[in-house]
Amino acid sequence: MLPEFEVFAIKYGERLGVRGDIFMRGDPHDSPMAMDYYIWVIRNKERTIIVDCGFGKDEGERRGRTYLRSPAEGLEFLGINPMEAEDVIITHMHYDHVGNLALFPKARFHIEDTEMAYVTGRAMTHPILRHSFVLSEVQEMVAMVYRDRAIFHDGDDDLFPGITLHHFPGHARGLMAVRVNTKRGWIILASDTAHYYESLTKEHVFMTHENIFEMLESYRSLVKLGGDITHIIPGHDPDVLVRYPSLSEDLTGVVAVLHEKPFY
């Protein structure tokens, strides 16, 4: 019997964009489209794992994002002290997923081999490819390697019993999704493998990508692995907070409980 985990999405930021800036051929009328920014928590009595650590206030505001709360404050809603966290999964190195490494002074950071190679290699000589990365954050992760606090994963991998990592390139070279065993079966934290539900249902192409073909193939592979859209949680869709119950009434729109069945 595999252990079961609770899983939560915590919203820490947001932006209001237009479909034409978010999806290729998204909408000729440039209708408004919201994007939420999350970190995620996986936990049971034996262990707690944080998935991604969000952007910092200054970097978010520089990019026109609304910073609602520190990810540390979000973790406190679940009674989690980031100072004591032991394992943080970095699904990829974009600024909104790796901007607060210092919040976790005891943690080991799990990262895909190809992602680390990509952000420290020739690709970063192209400004358009390095746009979503922050030099200081890349340097900080390199420091984690030298401090023996980076754990590398090569493709799909078992992290712990009941938690598996899956490599889905396209949006980023070393992007990982996280599959978790819960009381309702396996669910997948897609991170940016699929930003929105419609990425999966309509294969709409997200504007930021490293390889369009691989991103489209990853959409299909993600659906195949998840088996059902209700078992896949997109990385930026505001609808996640509508489909899933909240941790409490006063945290409606802030913390979603993903191990419970969605409303639809």
C-alpha positions as CSV (number, residue, x, y, z in Angstrom):
1,M,0.0,0.0,0.0
2,L,1.4,3.4,-1.1
3,P,1.2,6.2,1.4
4,E,-1.4,8.9,0.8
5,F,-0.8,12.6,0.9
6,E,-2.8,15.8,1.3
7,V,-2.1,18.3,-1.5
8,F,-2.8,22.1,-1.5
9,A,-2.4,25.0,-3.9
10,I,-1.5,28.3,-2.4
11,K,-2.0,31.5,-4.4
12,Y,0.6,34.2,-3.8
13,G,0.3,36.4,-6.9
14,E,-1.7,37.3,-10.0
15,R,-1.8,39.2,-13.2
16,L,-4.4,40.4,-15.7
17,G,-3.3,39.9,-19.3
18,V,-4.9,39.5,-22.6
19,R,-5.4,36.2,-24.5
20,G,-3.2,37.4,-27.4
21,D,-0.2,37.7,-25.1
22,I,-0.8,34.4,-23.3
23,F,-1.7,32.0,-26.1
24,M,-0.4,31.9,-29.7
25,R,-3.4,32.9,-31.9
26,G,-5.3,33.3,-28.6
27,D,-7.9,35.9,-29.5
28,P,-7.9,38.5,-32.3
29,H,-9.9,40.8,-30.0
30,D,-7.4,40.5,-27.1
31,S,-10.0,39.7,-24.5
32,P,-8.8,39.9,-20.8
33,M,-7.4,36.8,-19.3
34,A,-6.3,36.3,-15.7
35,M,-3.3,34.3,-14.5
36,D,-2.8,33.1,-10.9
37,Y,0.6,32.2,-9.4
38,Y,0.8,29.3,-7.0
39,I,3.1,27.2,-4.9
40,W,2.0,23.8,-3.8
41,V,2.3,21.6,-0.7
42,I,2.3,17.8,-0.4
43,R,2.2,16.4,3.1
44,N,1.3,13.5,5.4
45,K,2.3,12.6,8.9
46,E,5.8,11.4,7.7
47,R,6.9,14.2,5.5
48,T,6.2,17.6,3.9
49,I,7.3,18.6,0.4
50,I,7.1,22.1,-1.0
51,V,6.6,22.4,-4.8
52,D,8.2,25.6,-6.2
53,C,8.8,28.8,-4.2
54,G,7.3,31.6,-6.3
55,F,8.7,34.9,-7.3
56,G,10.1,37.6,-5.1
57,K,8.2,40.9,-4.6
58,D,10.7,43.1,-6.5
59,E,11.0,40.7,-9.5
60,G,7.2,40.2,-9.7
61,E,6.6,43.9,-9.7
62,R,9.3,44.5,-12.3
63,R,7.4,42.2,-14.6
64,G,4.0,43.7,-13.9
65,R,2.7,41.0,-11.6
66,T,0.7,41.6,-8.5
67,Y,2.4,40.3,-5.4
68,L,-0.3,39.4,-2.9
69,R,1.7,37.7,-0.1
70,S,5.0,36.0,0.5
71,P,5.0,32.3,-0.2
72,A,6.2,32.0,3.4
73,E,2.9,33.6,4.6
74,G,1.0,31.2,2.4
75,L,2.7,28.2,4.0
76,E,1.9,29.6,7.4
77,F,-1.8,29.1,6.6
78,L,-1.0,25.4,6.6
79,G,1.1,25.6,9.8
80,I,4.3,25.1,7.8
81,N,7.5,26.9,8.8
82,P,9.7,27.2,5.6
83,M,12.7,27.4,7.9
84,E,12.2,23.8,8.7
85,A,11.4,22.5,5.3
86,E,13.6,19.6,4.1
87,D,12.5,19.0,0.5
88,V,11.6,21.5,-2.2
89,I,10.8,20.5,-5.8
90,I,11.8,23.0,-8.4
91,T,9.7,22.1,-11.4
92,H,11.8,24.5,-13.6
93,M,13.9,27.6,-13.2
94,H,11.6,30.3,-14.4
95,Y,11.5,33.4,-12.2
96,D,8.0,32.6,-10.8
97,H,9.0,29.2,-9.6
98,V,12.5,29.7,-8.0
99,G,12.5,33.2,-6.6
100,N,12.6,32.5,-2.9
101,L,15.3,29.8,-2.3
102,A,16.5,31.6,0.8
103,L,13.2,31.0,2.5
104,F,14.3,27.4,2.9
105,P,17.7,27.3,4.6
106,K,17.6,23.6,5.4
107,A,16.0,22.3,2.3
108,R,17.3,20.1,-0.5
109,F,16.2,21.3,-3.9
110,H,15.1,18.7,-6.4
111,I,15.7,19.7,-10.1
112,E,15.9,18.1,-13.5
113,D,19.4,17.6,-14.9
114,T,18.5,19.1,-18.3
115,E,17.1,22.3,-16.7
116,M,20.2,23.1,-14.8
117,A,22.3,22.4,-17.9
118,Y,20.1,24.6,-20.0
119,V,20.1,27.7,-17.7
120,T,23.9,27.6,-17.4
121,G,24.7,26.8,-21.0
122,R,24.8,28.3,-24.5
123,A,21.0,28.9,-24.7
124,M,21.4,31.7,-22.2
125,T,23.4,33.7,-24.8
126,H,20.0,34.4,-26.6
127,P,18.1,37.2,-24.8
128,I,14.7,35.8,-25.8
129,L,15.5,32.4,-24.3
130,R,16.8,33.8,-21.0
131,H,13.9,36.3,-20.6
132,S,12.1,34.1,-18.1
133,F,15.2,33.4,-16.0
134,V,16.9,35.6,-13.4
135,L,20.7,35.5,-13.2
136,S,20.9,35.9,-9.4
137,E,18.5,33.0,-9.0
138,V,20.5,30.8,-11.4
139,Q,23.6,31.7,-9.4
140,E,21.9,30.8,-6.2
141,M,21.0,27.4,-7.5
142,V,24.5,26.8,-8.6
143,A,25.6,27.7,-5.0
144,M,23.1,25.0,-3.8
145,V,25.0,22.5,-6.0
146,Y,28.3,23.4,-4.3
147,R,26.7,23.2,-0.9
148,D,25.4,19.7,-1.6
149,R,21.8,20.9,-1.4
150,A,20.8,20.2,-5.0
151,I,19.3,16.7,-5.8
152,F,19.3,16.0,-9.6
153,H,16.8,13.9,-11.4
154,D,17.3,12.5,-14.9
155,G,13.9,12.1,-16.6
156,D,11.0,10.4,-14.8
157,D,11.9,9.4,-11.3
158,D,10.5,8.1,-8.0
159,L,10.9,10.8,-5.3
160,F,9.3,9.1,-2.4
161,P,6.8,6.3,-2.1
162,G,3.6,7.8,-3.4
163,I,5.3,10.7,-5.2
164,T,6.8,10.5,-8.7
165,L,8.5,13.1,-10.9
166,H,7.8,13.3,-14.7
167,H,9.8,15.2,-17.3
168,F,7.6,17.2,-19.7
169,P,9.7,19.4,-21.9
170,G,8.4,22.2,-24.2
171,H,7.7,25.2,-22.0
172,A,11.0,24.7,-20.4
173,R,13.8,22.3,-21.2
174,G,13.8,20.5,-17.8
175,L,10.2,21.0,-16.7
176,M,8.8,18.5,-14.3
177,A,5.3,17.6,-13.2
178,V,4.7,15.9,-9.9
179,R,2.3,12.9,-9.4
180,V,1.0,12.3,-5.9
181,N,-1.0,9.5,-4.4
182,T,-4.0,10.8,-2.5
183,K,-7.2,9.4,-1.0
184,R,-8.9,10.0,-4.4
185,G,-6.1,8.3,-6.3
186,W,-3.2,9.7,-8.2
187,I,-3.3,13.5,-9.0
188,I,-0.8,15.5,-11.0
189,L,0.6,18.9,-10.2
190,A,1.2,19.9,-13.8
191,S,3.1,23.1,-12.9
192,D,3.8,24.8,-16.3
193,T,3.4,21.6,-18.3
194,A,-0.1,23.0,-18.7
195,H,-0.8,26.5,-17.6
196,Y,-4.6,26.3,-18.0
197,Y,-7.2,23.6,-18.4
198,E,-7.7,24.6,-22.0
199,S,-4.1,23.8,-22.7
200,L,-5.2,20.2,-22.1
201,T,-8.7,20.2,-23.6
202,K,-7.9,22.4,-26.7
203,E,-4.1,22.2,-26.9
204,H,-3.8,26.0,-27.0
205,V,-0.2,26.9,-27.3
206,F,1.2,29.0,-24.4
207,M,3.2,31.9,-25.7
208,T,6.4,31.2,-23.7
209,H,8.0,28.0,-24.8
210,E,11.4,26.4,-25.6
211,N,10.0,23.9,-28.1
212,I,6.4,24.1,-29.4
213,F,6.3,20.5,-30.7
214,E,7.5,19.1,-27.4
215,M,5.1,21.3,-25.5
216,L,2.2,20.0,-27.5
217,E,3.4,16.4,-27.1
218,S,3.7,17.0,-23.3
219,Y,0.0,18.2,-23.2
220,R,-1.0,14.8,-24.6
221,S,1.4,12.8,-22.5
222,L,0.1,14.6,-19.4
223,V,-3.5,13.7,-20.2
224,K,-2.4,10.1,-20.8
225,L,-0.6,9.9,-17.5
226,G,-3.4,11.6,-15.5
227,G,-6.2,9.7,-17.2
228,D,-8.8,12.4,-16.5
229,I,-8.7,16.2,-16.3
230,T,-10.1,16.1,-12.8
231,H,-6.8,14.5,-11.7
232,I,-4.6,17.1,-13.3
233,I,-4.0,20.5,-11.7
234,P,-2.8,23.2,-14.2
235,G,-0.1,25.6,-13.0
236,H,-1.7,29.0,-13.4
237,D,-5.4,28.6,-14.0
238,P,-7.6,30.8,-11.6
239,D,-10.3,28.1,-12.1
240,V,-8.4,25.8,-9.8
241,L,-9.6,27.9,-6.9
242,V,-13.2,27.6,-8.1
243,R,-13.1,23.9,-8.9
244,Y,-11.7,22.8,-5.6
245,P,-12.8,23.4,-2.0
246,S,-11.0,25.9,0.1
247,L,-9.0,25.1,3.2
248,S,-11.4,27.3,5.1
249,E,-14.0,30.0,4.4
250,D,-11.6,32.9,5.2
251,L,-9.1,31.4,2.8
252,T,-11.5,31.1,-0.2
253,G,-9.5,32.1,-3.3
254,V,-6.2,31.6,-1.5
255,V,-5.7,27.9,-0.5
256,A,-7.4,25.1,-2.5
257,V,-7.6,21.5,-1.2
258,L,-6.6,19.3,-4.1
259,H,-6.9,15.9,-2.5
260,E,-10.6,16.4,-2.3
261,K,-12.8,15.8,-5.4
262,P,-13.3,18.9,-7.5
263,F,-16.8,20.3,-7.9
264,Y,-16.7,19.8,-11.6
